[in-house]
Amino acid sequence: MSERIRDLRDMVRSNPAVSIDDARFRSLAEVQSVFWRRKDELARKLESGAITPDEYRDGFNQALAESMTASKRILGRQDFRALFGEAGEHPDQLIDPDIFEDVHRPRPGLQPF
């Protein structure tokens, strides 16, 4: 079991308001795994210069929205809300474009370690 899946399992188990069986947990873990693979691939492309920061942000937002929609379908509204909260209802708002742009803006003359 990957560290991410263990963290997801622990998050589910530690929330007394969430009650899902093993089959639904496996489905949720698969949805999250697909999201993590997509996010990691986007990060690699951004790091290599294959995509722009805007393309990364758009791809991340799309992957997250799809993940949250699938998770809500698996969990049902009540368990979804208990697990992911308000942020899960609005994944498109999780990345603040101004902060993201500031972090990923090219910085001429800046030398990496």
C-alpha positions in Angstrom: 0.0 0.0 0.0 1.4 3.3 -1.0 2.0 6.1 1.5 -0.7 8.2 -0.2 -3.3 5.3 0.1 -2.3 4.8 3.8 -2.8 8.5 4.4 -6.2 8.4 2.7 -7.2 5.3 4.7 -6.1 7.0 7.9 -8.1 10.2 7.0 -11.2 8.0 6.4 -10.7 6.0 9.6 -10.1 9.0 11.8 -13.3 10.8 10.7 -16.2 9.4 12.8 -18.7 11.0 10.4 -17.5 8.9 7.5 -18.6 5.3 7.2 -17.5 3.5 4.0 -17.0 -0.2 3.4 -13.9 -1.8 1.8 -15.3 -1.9 -1.7 -16.1 1.9 -1.6 -12.7 2.6 -0.1 -11.0 0.7 -2.9 -13.0 2.7 -5.5 -12.1 5.9 -3.7 -8.4 4.9 -3.6 -8.4 4.2 -7.3 -10.0 7.6 -8.1 -7.4 9.3 -5.9 -4.6 7.3 -7.4 -5.6 8.4 -10.9 -5.6 12.0 -9.7 -2.2 11.7 -8.1 -0.7 10.1 -11.3 -2.1 12.9 -13.4 -0.9 15.6 -10.9 2.6 14.0 -10.8 2.8 13.8 -14.6 1.7 17.5 -14.9 4.4 18.4 -12.4 7.1 16.6 -14.4 6.0 18.3 -17.6 6.0 21.7 -15.8 9.5 21.1 -14.4 10.9 20.0 -17.8 9.3 23.1 -19.5 7.0 20.9 -21.7 4.0 22.9 -20.4 3.5 26.4 -19.1 2.4 27.2 -15.6 -1.0 28.1 -16.9 -1.3 24.7 -18.6 -0.3 23.1 -15.4 -2.9 25.0 -13.4 -5.6 24.2 -15.9 -4.7 20.5 -16.1 -4.5 20.3 -12.3 -7.9 22.0 -11.8 -9.4 19.7 -14.4 -7.9 16.5 -12.8 -9.0 17.7 -9.4 -12.6 18.5 -10.5 -12.9 15.1 -12.1 -11.5 13.4 -9.0 -13.9 15.2 -6.7 -16.9 14.4 -9.0 -16.0 10.7 -9.0 -15.3 10.7 -5.3 -18.7 12.3 -4.6 -20.4 9.6 -6.7 -18.6 6.9 -4.7 -19.1 8.3 -1.3 -22.4 10.0 -1.5 -23.0 13.6 -0.6 -22.9 13.2 3.2 -19.6 11.2 3.4 -18.0 13.3 0.7 -18.7 16.5 2.6 -17.5 15.0 5.9 -14.3 13.8 4.3 -13.4 16.7 1.9 -15.4 19.6 3.4 -16.4 22.7 1.5 -13.2 22.7 -0.6 -14.2 19.4 -2.2 -17.4 21.1 -3.5 -15.4 23.8 -5.3 -12.1 22.2 -6.4 -11.6 24.9 -9.1 -11.1 27.4 -6.2 -8.3 25.4 -4.5 -5.5 27.1 -6.5 -5.4 30.8 -6.1 -4.3 32.0 -9.5 -2.4 35.1 -8.1 -0.4 33.0 -5.7 0.3 30.3 -8.3 1.5 32.9 -10.8 3.7 34.5 -8.2 5.3 31.2 -7.3 5.8 30.1 -10.9 6.8 33.4 -12.4 10.2 33.3 -14.1 12.9 35.0 -12.0 15.8 36.2 -14.2 19.1 35.8 -12.6 17.9 33.5 -9.9 20.2 30.5 -9.6 19.0 27.1 -8.3 20.9 25.4 -5.5 
